[in-house]
Amino acid sequence: MPVGIDSWIADVPPITRWWGLSACAISIAVQCHLVAPLQLYFSYKSALVNFQPWRAVTTFLYFGPLNLDFVFHLFFFMRYSRMLEESSFANRKADFLWLLILSAVMLLIISPLVTLPFLSAPLAFVPIYLWSRSHPSTQLSLFGLINITAPYLPLALVGFSYLINGSYSAAAGDLVGCVVGHVAWFLHDVWPREAMGGRTWASKAPDSLRRMLGDD
């Protein structure tokens, strides 16, 4: 039986669903000239000096105009973020959101060093990277062209991003996302397991966030 788009959207876990829907809505709004990209990018001067704090959020929601690069990033982000939220973070949506928040803070801190006004693609690579690390022996076929194991997925996608855009600068954000994803993986999985013997502030959401999302 065919599944309607509304049923498919409802089946997507909540954090991935609302991030994906927000990204689509903002790109459509830009395409319809309801808002301009200049109102969405992040810089410390615009956000703090000019009192435009929303930029610290919208920079993670705008994936660019509705083109092939937009479809590429949204498809792989939705696919692997959904799989990660349904497996490693099943019934732990607060922990998943907390991981994304910590990753977003890291990206905001380093953004002046990498000159990336929009941080949606780097943040989207964080759940992709974490999923790849969580399934080290899984075999994947990308577009029916190459077969790889999951840990090589992020770098393979960076390569495809380079081919789509034809420039290193276009793939730089994805590389930054891989670096931040590695740090997030270390803080969430390796450090608690190897050094702390249990979950830490980096792997467990604050109680207030857990109550807000109904995880208690």
Phi, psi and chi 1 to 4 in degrees:
 res  aa     phi    psi   chi1   chi2   chi3   chi4
   1 MET       -  129.2  178.0 -179.3  -65.6      -
   2 PRO   -61.1  143.5  -20.3   32.1      -      -
   3 VAL  -104.7  127.6  177.4      -      -      -
   4 GLY   -70.6  159.1      -      -      -      -
   5 ILE   -62.1  -34.0 -175.0   65.3      -      -
   6 ASP   -67.8  -37.5   52.7  -18.6      -      -
   7 SER   -68.6  -38.6  -61.7      -      -      -
   8 TRP   -64.1  -43.8 -179.8   84.3      -      -
   9 ILE   -63.0  -40.9  -67.9  174.2      -      -
  10 ALA   -65.0  -26.0      -      -      -      -
  11 ASP   -80.3  -15.5  -74.0  -20.5      -      -
  12 VAL   -73.4  134.4  176.9      -      -      -
  13 PRO   -55.7  152.5  -21.9   31.8      -      -
  14 PRO   -60.8  -43.3   18.6  -31.3      -      -
  15 ILE   -66.9  -47.7  -54.7  -56.5      -      -
  16 THR   -62.0  -41.5  -58.9      -      -      -
  17 ARG   -61.3  -48.6  177.6  172.4   68.4 -118.1
  18 TRP   -73.1  -31.5  -72.9  111.2      -      -
  19 TRP   -66.5  -46.1 -172.0    7.2      -      -
  20 GLY   -64.4  -43.8      -      -      -      -
  21 LEU   -64.9  -40.2  -72.1  174.5      -      -
  22 SER   -64.2  -40.8  -61.8      -      -      -
  23 ALA   -62.9  -43.9      -      -      -      -
  24 CYS   -63.9  -43.2  -71.4      -      -      -
  25 ALA   -62.3  -42.0      -      -      -      -
  26 ILE   -70.2  -41.1  -74.1 -173.9      -      -
  27 SER   -65.2  -37.4  -73.8      -      -      -
  28 ILE   -66.4  -40.2  -69.0  172.2      -      -
  29 ALA   -62.5  -39.7      -      -      -      -
  30 VAL   -66.7  -42.7  170.3      -      -      -
  31 GLN   -61.6  -33.6 -163.2   76.0   15.8      -
  32 CYS   -89.6    6.2  -64.7      -      -      -
  33 HIS    62.5   30.4  -56.5  -70.6      -      -
  34 LEU   -84.1  -23.8  -60.0  176.6      -      -
  35 VAL  -148.4  151.7   64.6      -      -      -
  36 ALA  -105.8  146.9      -      -      -      -
  37 PRO   -55.3  -30.3  -26.4   35.0      -      -
  38 LEU   -63.9  -18.5  -72.0  175.0      -      -
  39 GLN   -88.6   -4.2  -62.4  172.4  -75.6      -
  40 LEU  -114.5  -24.9  -55.7  174.2      -      -
  41 TYR   -71.0  162.7   78.2   93.5      -      -
  42 PHE  -107.6  134.8  176.1   81.0      -      -
  43 SER  -148.8  151.3   73.7      -      -      -
  44 TYR   -63.5  -36.7  -78.7  101.2      -      -
  45 LYS   -64.4  -46.8  179.7  179.5  178.8 -179.3
  46 SER   -66.7  -43.1  -63.0      -      -      -
  47 ALA   -74.4  -40.7      -      -      -      -
  48 LEU  -101.5  -49.7  -58.6  178.6      -      -
  49 VAL   -72.2  -41.8  178.4      -      -      -
  50 ASN   -91.3    7.2  -64.4  -19.2      -      -
  51 PHE    54.4   55.5  -56.8  104.9      -      -
  52 GLN  -126.1   66.7  -61.7  172.6  -11.2      -
  53 PRO   -66.1  -19.2   24.9  -34.9      -      -
  54 TRP   -61.4  -20.4   67.6   81.4      -      -
  55 ARG   -63.2  -26.0  -66.5  176.4 -179.3  -87.3
  56 ALA   -69.7  -13.1      -      -      -      -
  57 VAL  -104.7  -47.7  175.9      -      -      -
  58 THR   -65.8  -24.7   55.9      -      -      -
  59 THR   -62.7  -23.4 -173.2      -      -      -
  60 PHE   -93.4   -0.6  -63.8  108.0      -      -
  61 LEU  -112.5  -17.3  -60.1  177.8      -      -
  62 TYR   -97.8  111.4 -177.8   56.3      -      -
  63 PHE   -95.1    8.5  -78.9   80.9      -      -
  64 GLY   102.3 -178.7      -      -      -      -
  65 PRO   -65.3  165.6   24.1  -33.8      -      -
  66 LEU   -76.4   88.2  -58.8  177.2      -      -
  67 ASN  -140.2 -169.4   55.8   19.2      -      -
  68 LEU   -63.4  -38.4 -177.9   59.4      -      -
  69 ASP   -64.1  -38.7 -175.0   66.2      -      -
  70 PHE   -60.9  -47.9  171.2   85.6      -      -
  71 VAL   -62.8  -42.6  173.7      -      -      -
  72 PHE   -57.7  -52.8  170.5   81.5      -      -
  73 HIS   -68.2  -41.8  -79.9   94.2      -      -
  74 LEU   -67.5  -39.9 -165.1   68.8      -      -
  75 PHE   -62.1  -52.1  171.8   79.6      -      -
  76 PHE   -71.1  -35.1  -77.3  102.0      -      -
  77 PHE   -61.9  -49.8  146.5   64.9      -      -
  78 MET   -62.2  -40.6  -70.3  -72.1  -68.8      -
  79 ARG   -63.3  -52.7  174.4  177.8  174.3   83.0
  80 TYR   -86.4  -27.5  -70.3  102.2      -      -
  81 SER   -65.3  -41.4  179.0      -      -      -
  82 ARG   -62.1  -46.8  173.5  179.2 -177.3  169.1
  83 MET   -62.8  -38.1  -68.0  167.2   65.1      -
  84 LEU   -68.2  -43.2 -175.8   67.9      -      -
  85 GLU   -67.3  -29.9 -168.1  173.6   -8.3      -
  86 GLU   -83.2  -17.1  -71.2  177.0  -23.7      -
  87 SER  -110.7  -78.6   56.2      -      -      -
  88 SER   -63.6  -29.1  -59.6      -      -      -
  89 PHE  -115.9   28.6  -69.0   89.5      -      -
  90 ALA   -60.0  128.5      -      -      -      -
  91 ASN    60.1   24.5  -59.0  -46.4      -      -
  92 ARG  -136.0   51.5  -66.0  170.5   50.9 -149.7
  93 LYS   -64.4  -30.7   52.6 -175.8  177.8  -69.2
  94 ALA   -65.3  -41.5      -      -      -      -
  95 ASP   -64.8  -38.3  -70.0  -19.1      -      -
  96 PHE   -66.6  -45.0 -173.6   48.2      -      -
  97 LEU   -63.4  -39.3  179.8   57.8      -      -
  98 TRP   -62.6  -40.7 -179.8 -120.1      -      -
  99 LEU   -61.3  -42.6  174.5   71.9      -      -
 100 LEU   -66.6  -37.3  -66.5  176.7      -      -
 101 ILE   -64.0  -46.5  -69.6  172.7      -      -
 102 LEU   -61.4  -40.2  -66.8  178.8      -      -
 103 SER   -65.9  -39.7  -59.3      -      -      -
 104 ALA   -63.9  -39.7      -      -      -      -
 105 VAL   -63.1  -42.6  170.0      -      -      -
 106 MET   -60.4  -41.7  -76.6 -170.8  -81.8      -
 107 LEU   -66.5  -39.7  -74.4  167.8      -      -
 108 LEU   -63.6  -37.7  -70.7  174.1      -      -
 109 ILE   -66.2  -41.8  -68.9  172.4      -      -
 110 ILE   -91.7   -4.5   66.9  174.5      -      -
 111 SER   -56.1  -37.7   60.6      -      -      -
 112 PRO   -65.0  -23.2  -20.0   33.6      -      -
 113 LEU   -80.7  -24.5  -55.8  177.5      -      -
 114 VAL  -113.1    1.0  -67.0      -      -      -
 115 THR    47.2   55.5   61.1      -      -      -
 116 LEU  -115.3  104.1  -66.2  172.3      -      -
 117 PRO   -69.4  -30.1   24.4  -33.5      -      -
 118 PHE  -114.1  129.9  -65.7  105.6      -      -
 119 LEU  -113.7   16.5  -59.6  171.2      -      -
 120 SER   -66.7  -47.6   51.3      -      -      -
 121 ALA   -63.6  -45.1      -      -      -      -
 122 PRO   -58.5  -42.9  -26.9   35.4      -      -
 123 LEU   -67.8  -35.3 -173.9   60.4      -      -
 124 ALA   -63.3  -27.8      -      -      -      -
 125 PHE   -76.4  -15.4 -100.1   72.2      -      -
 126 VAL   -64.0  -54.0  170.3      -      -      -
 127 PRO   -64.2  -31.8   17.8  -29.2      -      -
 128 ILE   -61.7  -45.7  -66.1  173.3      -      -
 129 TYR   -64.4  -44.1 -171.6   93.9      -      -
 130 LEU   -64.1  -40.5  -97.8   71.2      -      -
 131 TRP   -62.2  -42.3 -177.6   89.0      -      -
 132 SER   -62.9  -37.0   72.5      -      -      -
 133 ARG   -73.9  -27.2  -76.2  -69.0 -172.6  168.9
 134 SER   -79.4  -14.2  -60.1      -      -      -
 135 HIS  -131.7   64.7  -59.7   79.8      -      -
 136 PRO   -64.1  -24.1   23.8  -34.1      -      -
 137 SER  -102.8    1.6   59.9      -      -      -
 138 THR   -71.6  132.1  -59.6      -      -      -
 139 GLN   -91.2  135.9  -64.4  -73.6  -34.3      -
 140 LEU  -128.3  150.0  -57.9  171.6      -      -
 141 SER  -119.6  120.5  175.8      -      -      -
 142 LEU   -96.7  112.0  -72.9 -179.8      -      -
 143 PHE    57.7   19.8  -51.3  108.9      -      -
 144 GLY    69.3   13.2      -      -      -      -
 145 LEU  -101.7  -43.5  -61.7  176.4      -      -
 146 ILE  -135.7  148.4   57.8  173.4      -      -
 147 ASN  -109.9  129.9  -64.9  -44.2      -      -
 148 ILE  -139.6  166.2   58.2  172.9      -      -
 149 THR   -91.4  156.9   52.9      -      -      -
 150 ALA   -54.1  -40.1      -      -      -      -
 151 PRO   -59.3  -20.8  -27.6   37.0      -      -
 152 TYR   -90.5   -2.6  -65.3  100.3      -      -
 153 LEU   -58.4  -49.5  173.3   64.4      -      -
 154 PRO   -57.5  -45.1  -24.4   35.5      -      -
 155 LEU   -67.4  -34.9  -68.6  179.3      -      -
 156 ALA   -64.0  -39.7      -      -      -      -
 157 LEU   -69.0  -34.1  -66.8 -178.5      -      -
 158 VAL   -60.9  -42.1  170.6      -      -      -
 159 GLY   -62.6  -42.7      -      -      -      -
 160 PHE   -64.6  -37.6  -84.5  108.4      -      -
 161 SER   -62.3  -39.2 -179.7      -      -      -
 162 TYR   -63.6  -42.4  172.5   80.5      -      -
 163 LEU   -65.4  -37.7  -68.0  176.3      -      -
 164 ILE   -67.1  -42.4  -70.2  173.0      -      -
 165 ASN   -95.1  -23.3  -67.1  -79.2      -      -
 166 GLY    75.2   17.8      -      -      -      -
 167 SER  -149.4  149.1   67.8      -      -      -
 168 TYR   -65.4  -38.0  166.8   77.0      -      -
 169 SER   -60.0  -31.9   59.5      -      -      -
 170 ALA   -68.7  -31.5      -      -      -      -
 171 ALA   -91.9   -6.8      -      -      -      -
 172 ALA   -61.5  -40.2      -      -      -      -
 173 GLY   -62.0  -37.9      -      -      -      -
 174 ASP   -66.1  -38.5  -60.5  -20.4      -      -
 175 LEU   -63.9  -41.7  -77.6  173.1      -      -
 176 VAL   -60.7  -40.4  171.5      -      -      -
 177 GLY   -61.4  -37.1      -      -      -      -
 178 CYS   -64.2  -40.6  -69.6      -      -      -
 179 VAL   -64.8  -48.3  172.6      -      -      -
 180 VAL   -64.9  -36.9  172.2      -      -      -
 181 GLY   -61.8  -37.2      -      -      -      -
 182 HIS   -65.8  -42.2 -173.7   78.4      -      -
 183 VAL   -63.8  -43.0  175.0      -      -      -
 184 ALA   -63.1  -41.0      -      -      -      -
 185 TRP   -61.9  -41.8  169.7   68.1      -      -
 186 PHE   -63.2  -45.5  176.6   82.3      -      -
 187 LEU   -68.9  -34.0  -68.9  175.8      -      -
 188 HIS   -87.0  -36.5 -174.4  -89.7      -      -
 189 ASP  -112.4  -52.1  -70.1  -18.1      -      -
 190 VAL   -74.2  -52.6  179.1      -      -      -
 191 TRP   -60.0  -49.0 -175.4   37.6      -      -
 192 PRO   -61.1  -37.1  -23.2   34.1      -      -
 193 ARG   -77.2  -43.5 -177.8  179.7   65.5 -110.7
 194 GLU   -90.0  -32.4  -58.1  -65.2  -22.7      -
 195 ALA  -110.9  -33.3      -      -      -      -
 196 MET  -104.7  -18.2  -56.1  -57.7  -66.4      -
 197 GLY    71.4   19.8      -      -      -      -
 198 GLY   170.7 -179.5      -      -      -      -
 199 ARG   -71.2  147.6  -61.0  176.8   67.2 -173.8
 200 THR  -121.7 -177.1   66.9      -      -      -
 201 TRP   -60.4  -25.7   61.4  -90.8      -      -
 202 ALA   -82.1  -18.8      -      -      -      -
 203 SER  -110.6   -7.1   59.2      -      -      -
 204 LYS  -126.6  125.8 -177.4  178.2  179.7 -179.4
 205 ALA   -64.9  150.0      -      -      -      -
 206 PRO   -58.3  152.1  -21.2   32.0      -      -
 207 ASP   -58.9  -36.2  -68.9  -20.3      -      -
 208 SER   -62.6  -40.8   56.4      -      -      -
 209 LEU   -69.5  -37.1 -176.3   59.1      -      -
 210 ARG   -64.5  -41.0  -62.0  173.8   67.4   83.9
 211 ARG   -67.1  -40.3  -73.6 -167.2  -62.3  -90.7
 212 MET   -62.3  -35.0 -176.2  173.5   65.2      -
 213 LEU   -96.8    3.7  -64.0 -178.6      -      -
 214 GLY    74.1   29.9      -      -      -      -
 215 ASP   -91.0   -8.6  -82.2    1.5      -      -
 216 ASP   -78.6      -  -83.3  -10.7      -      -
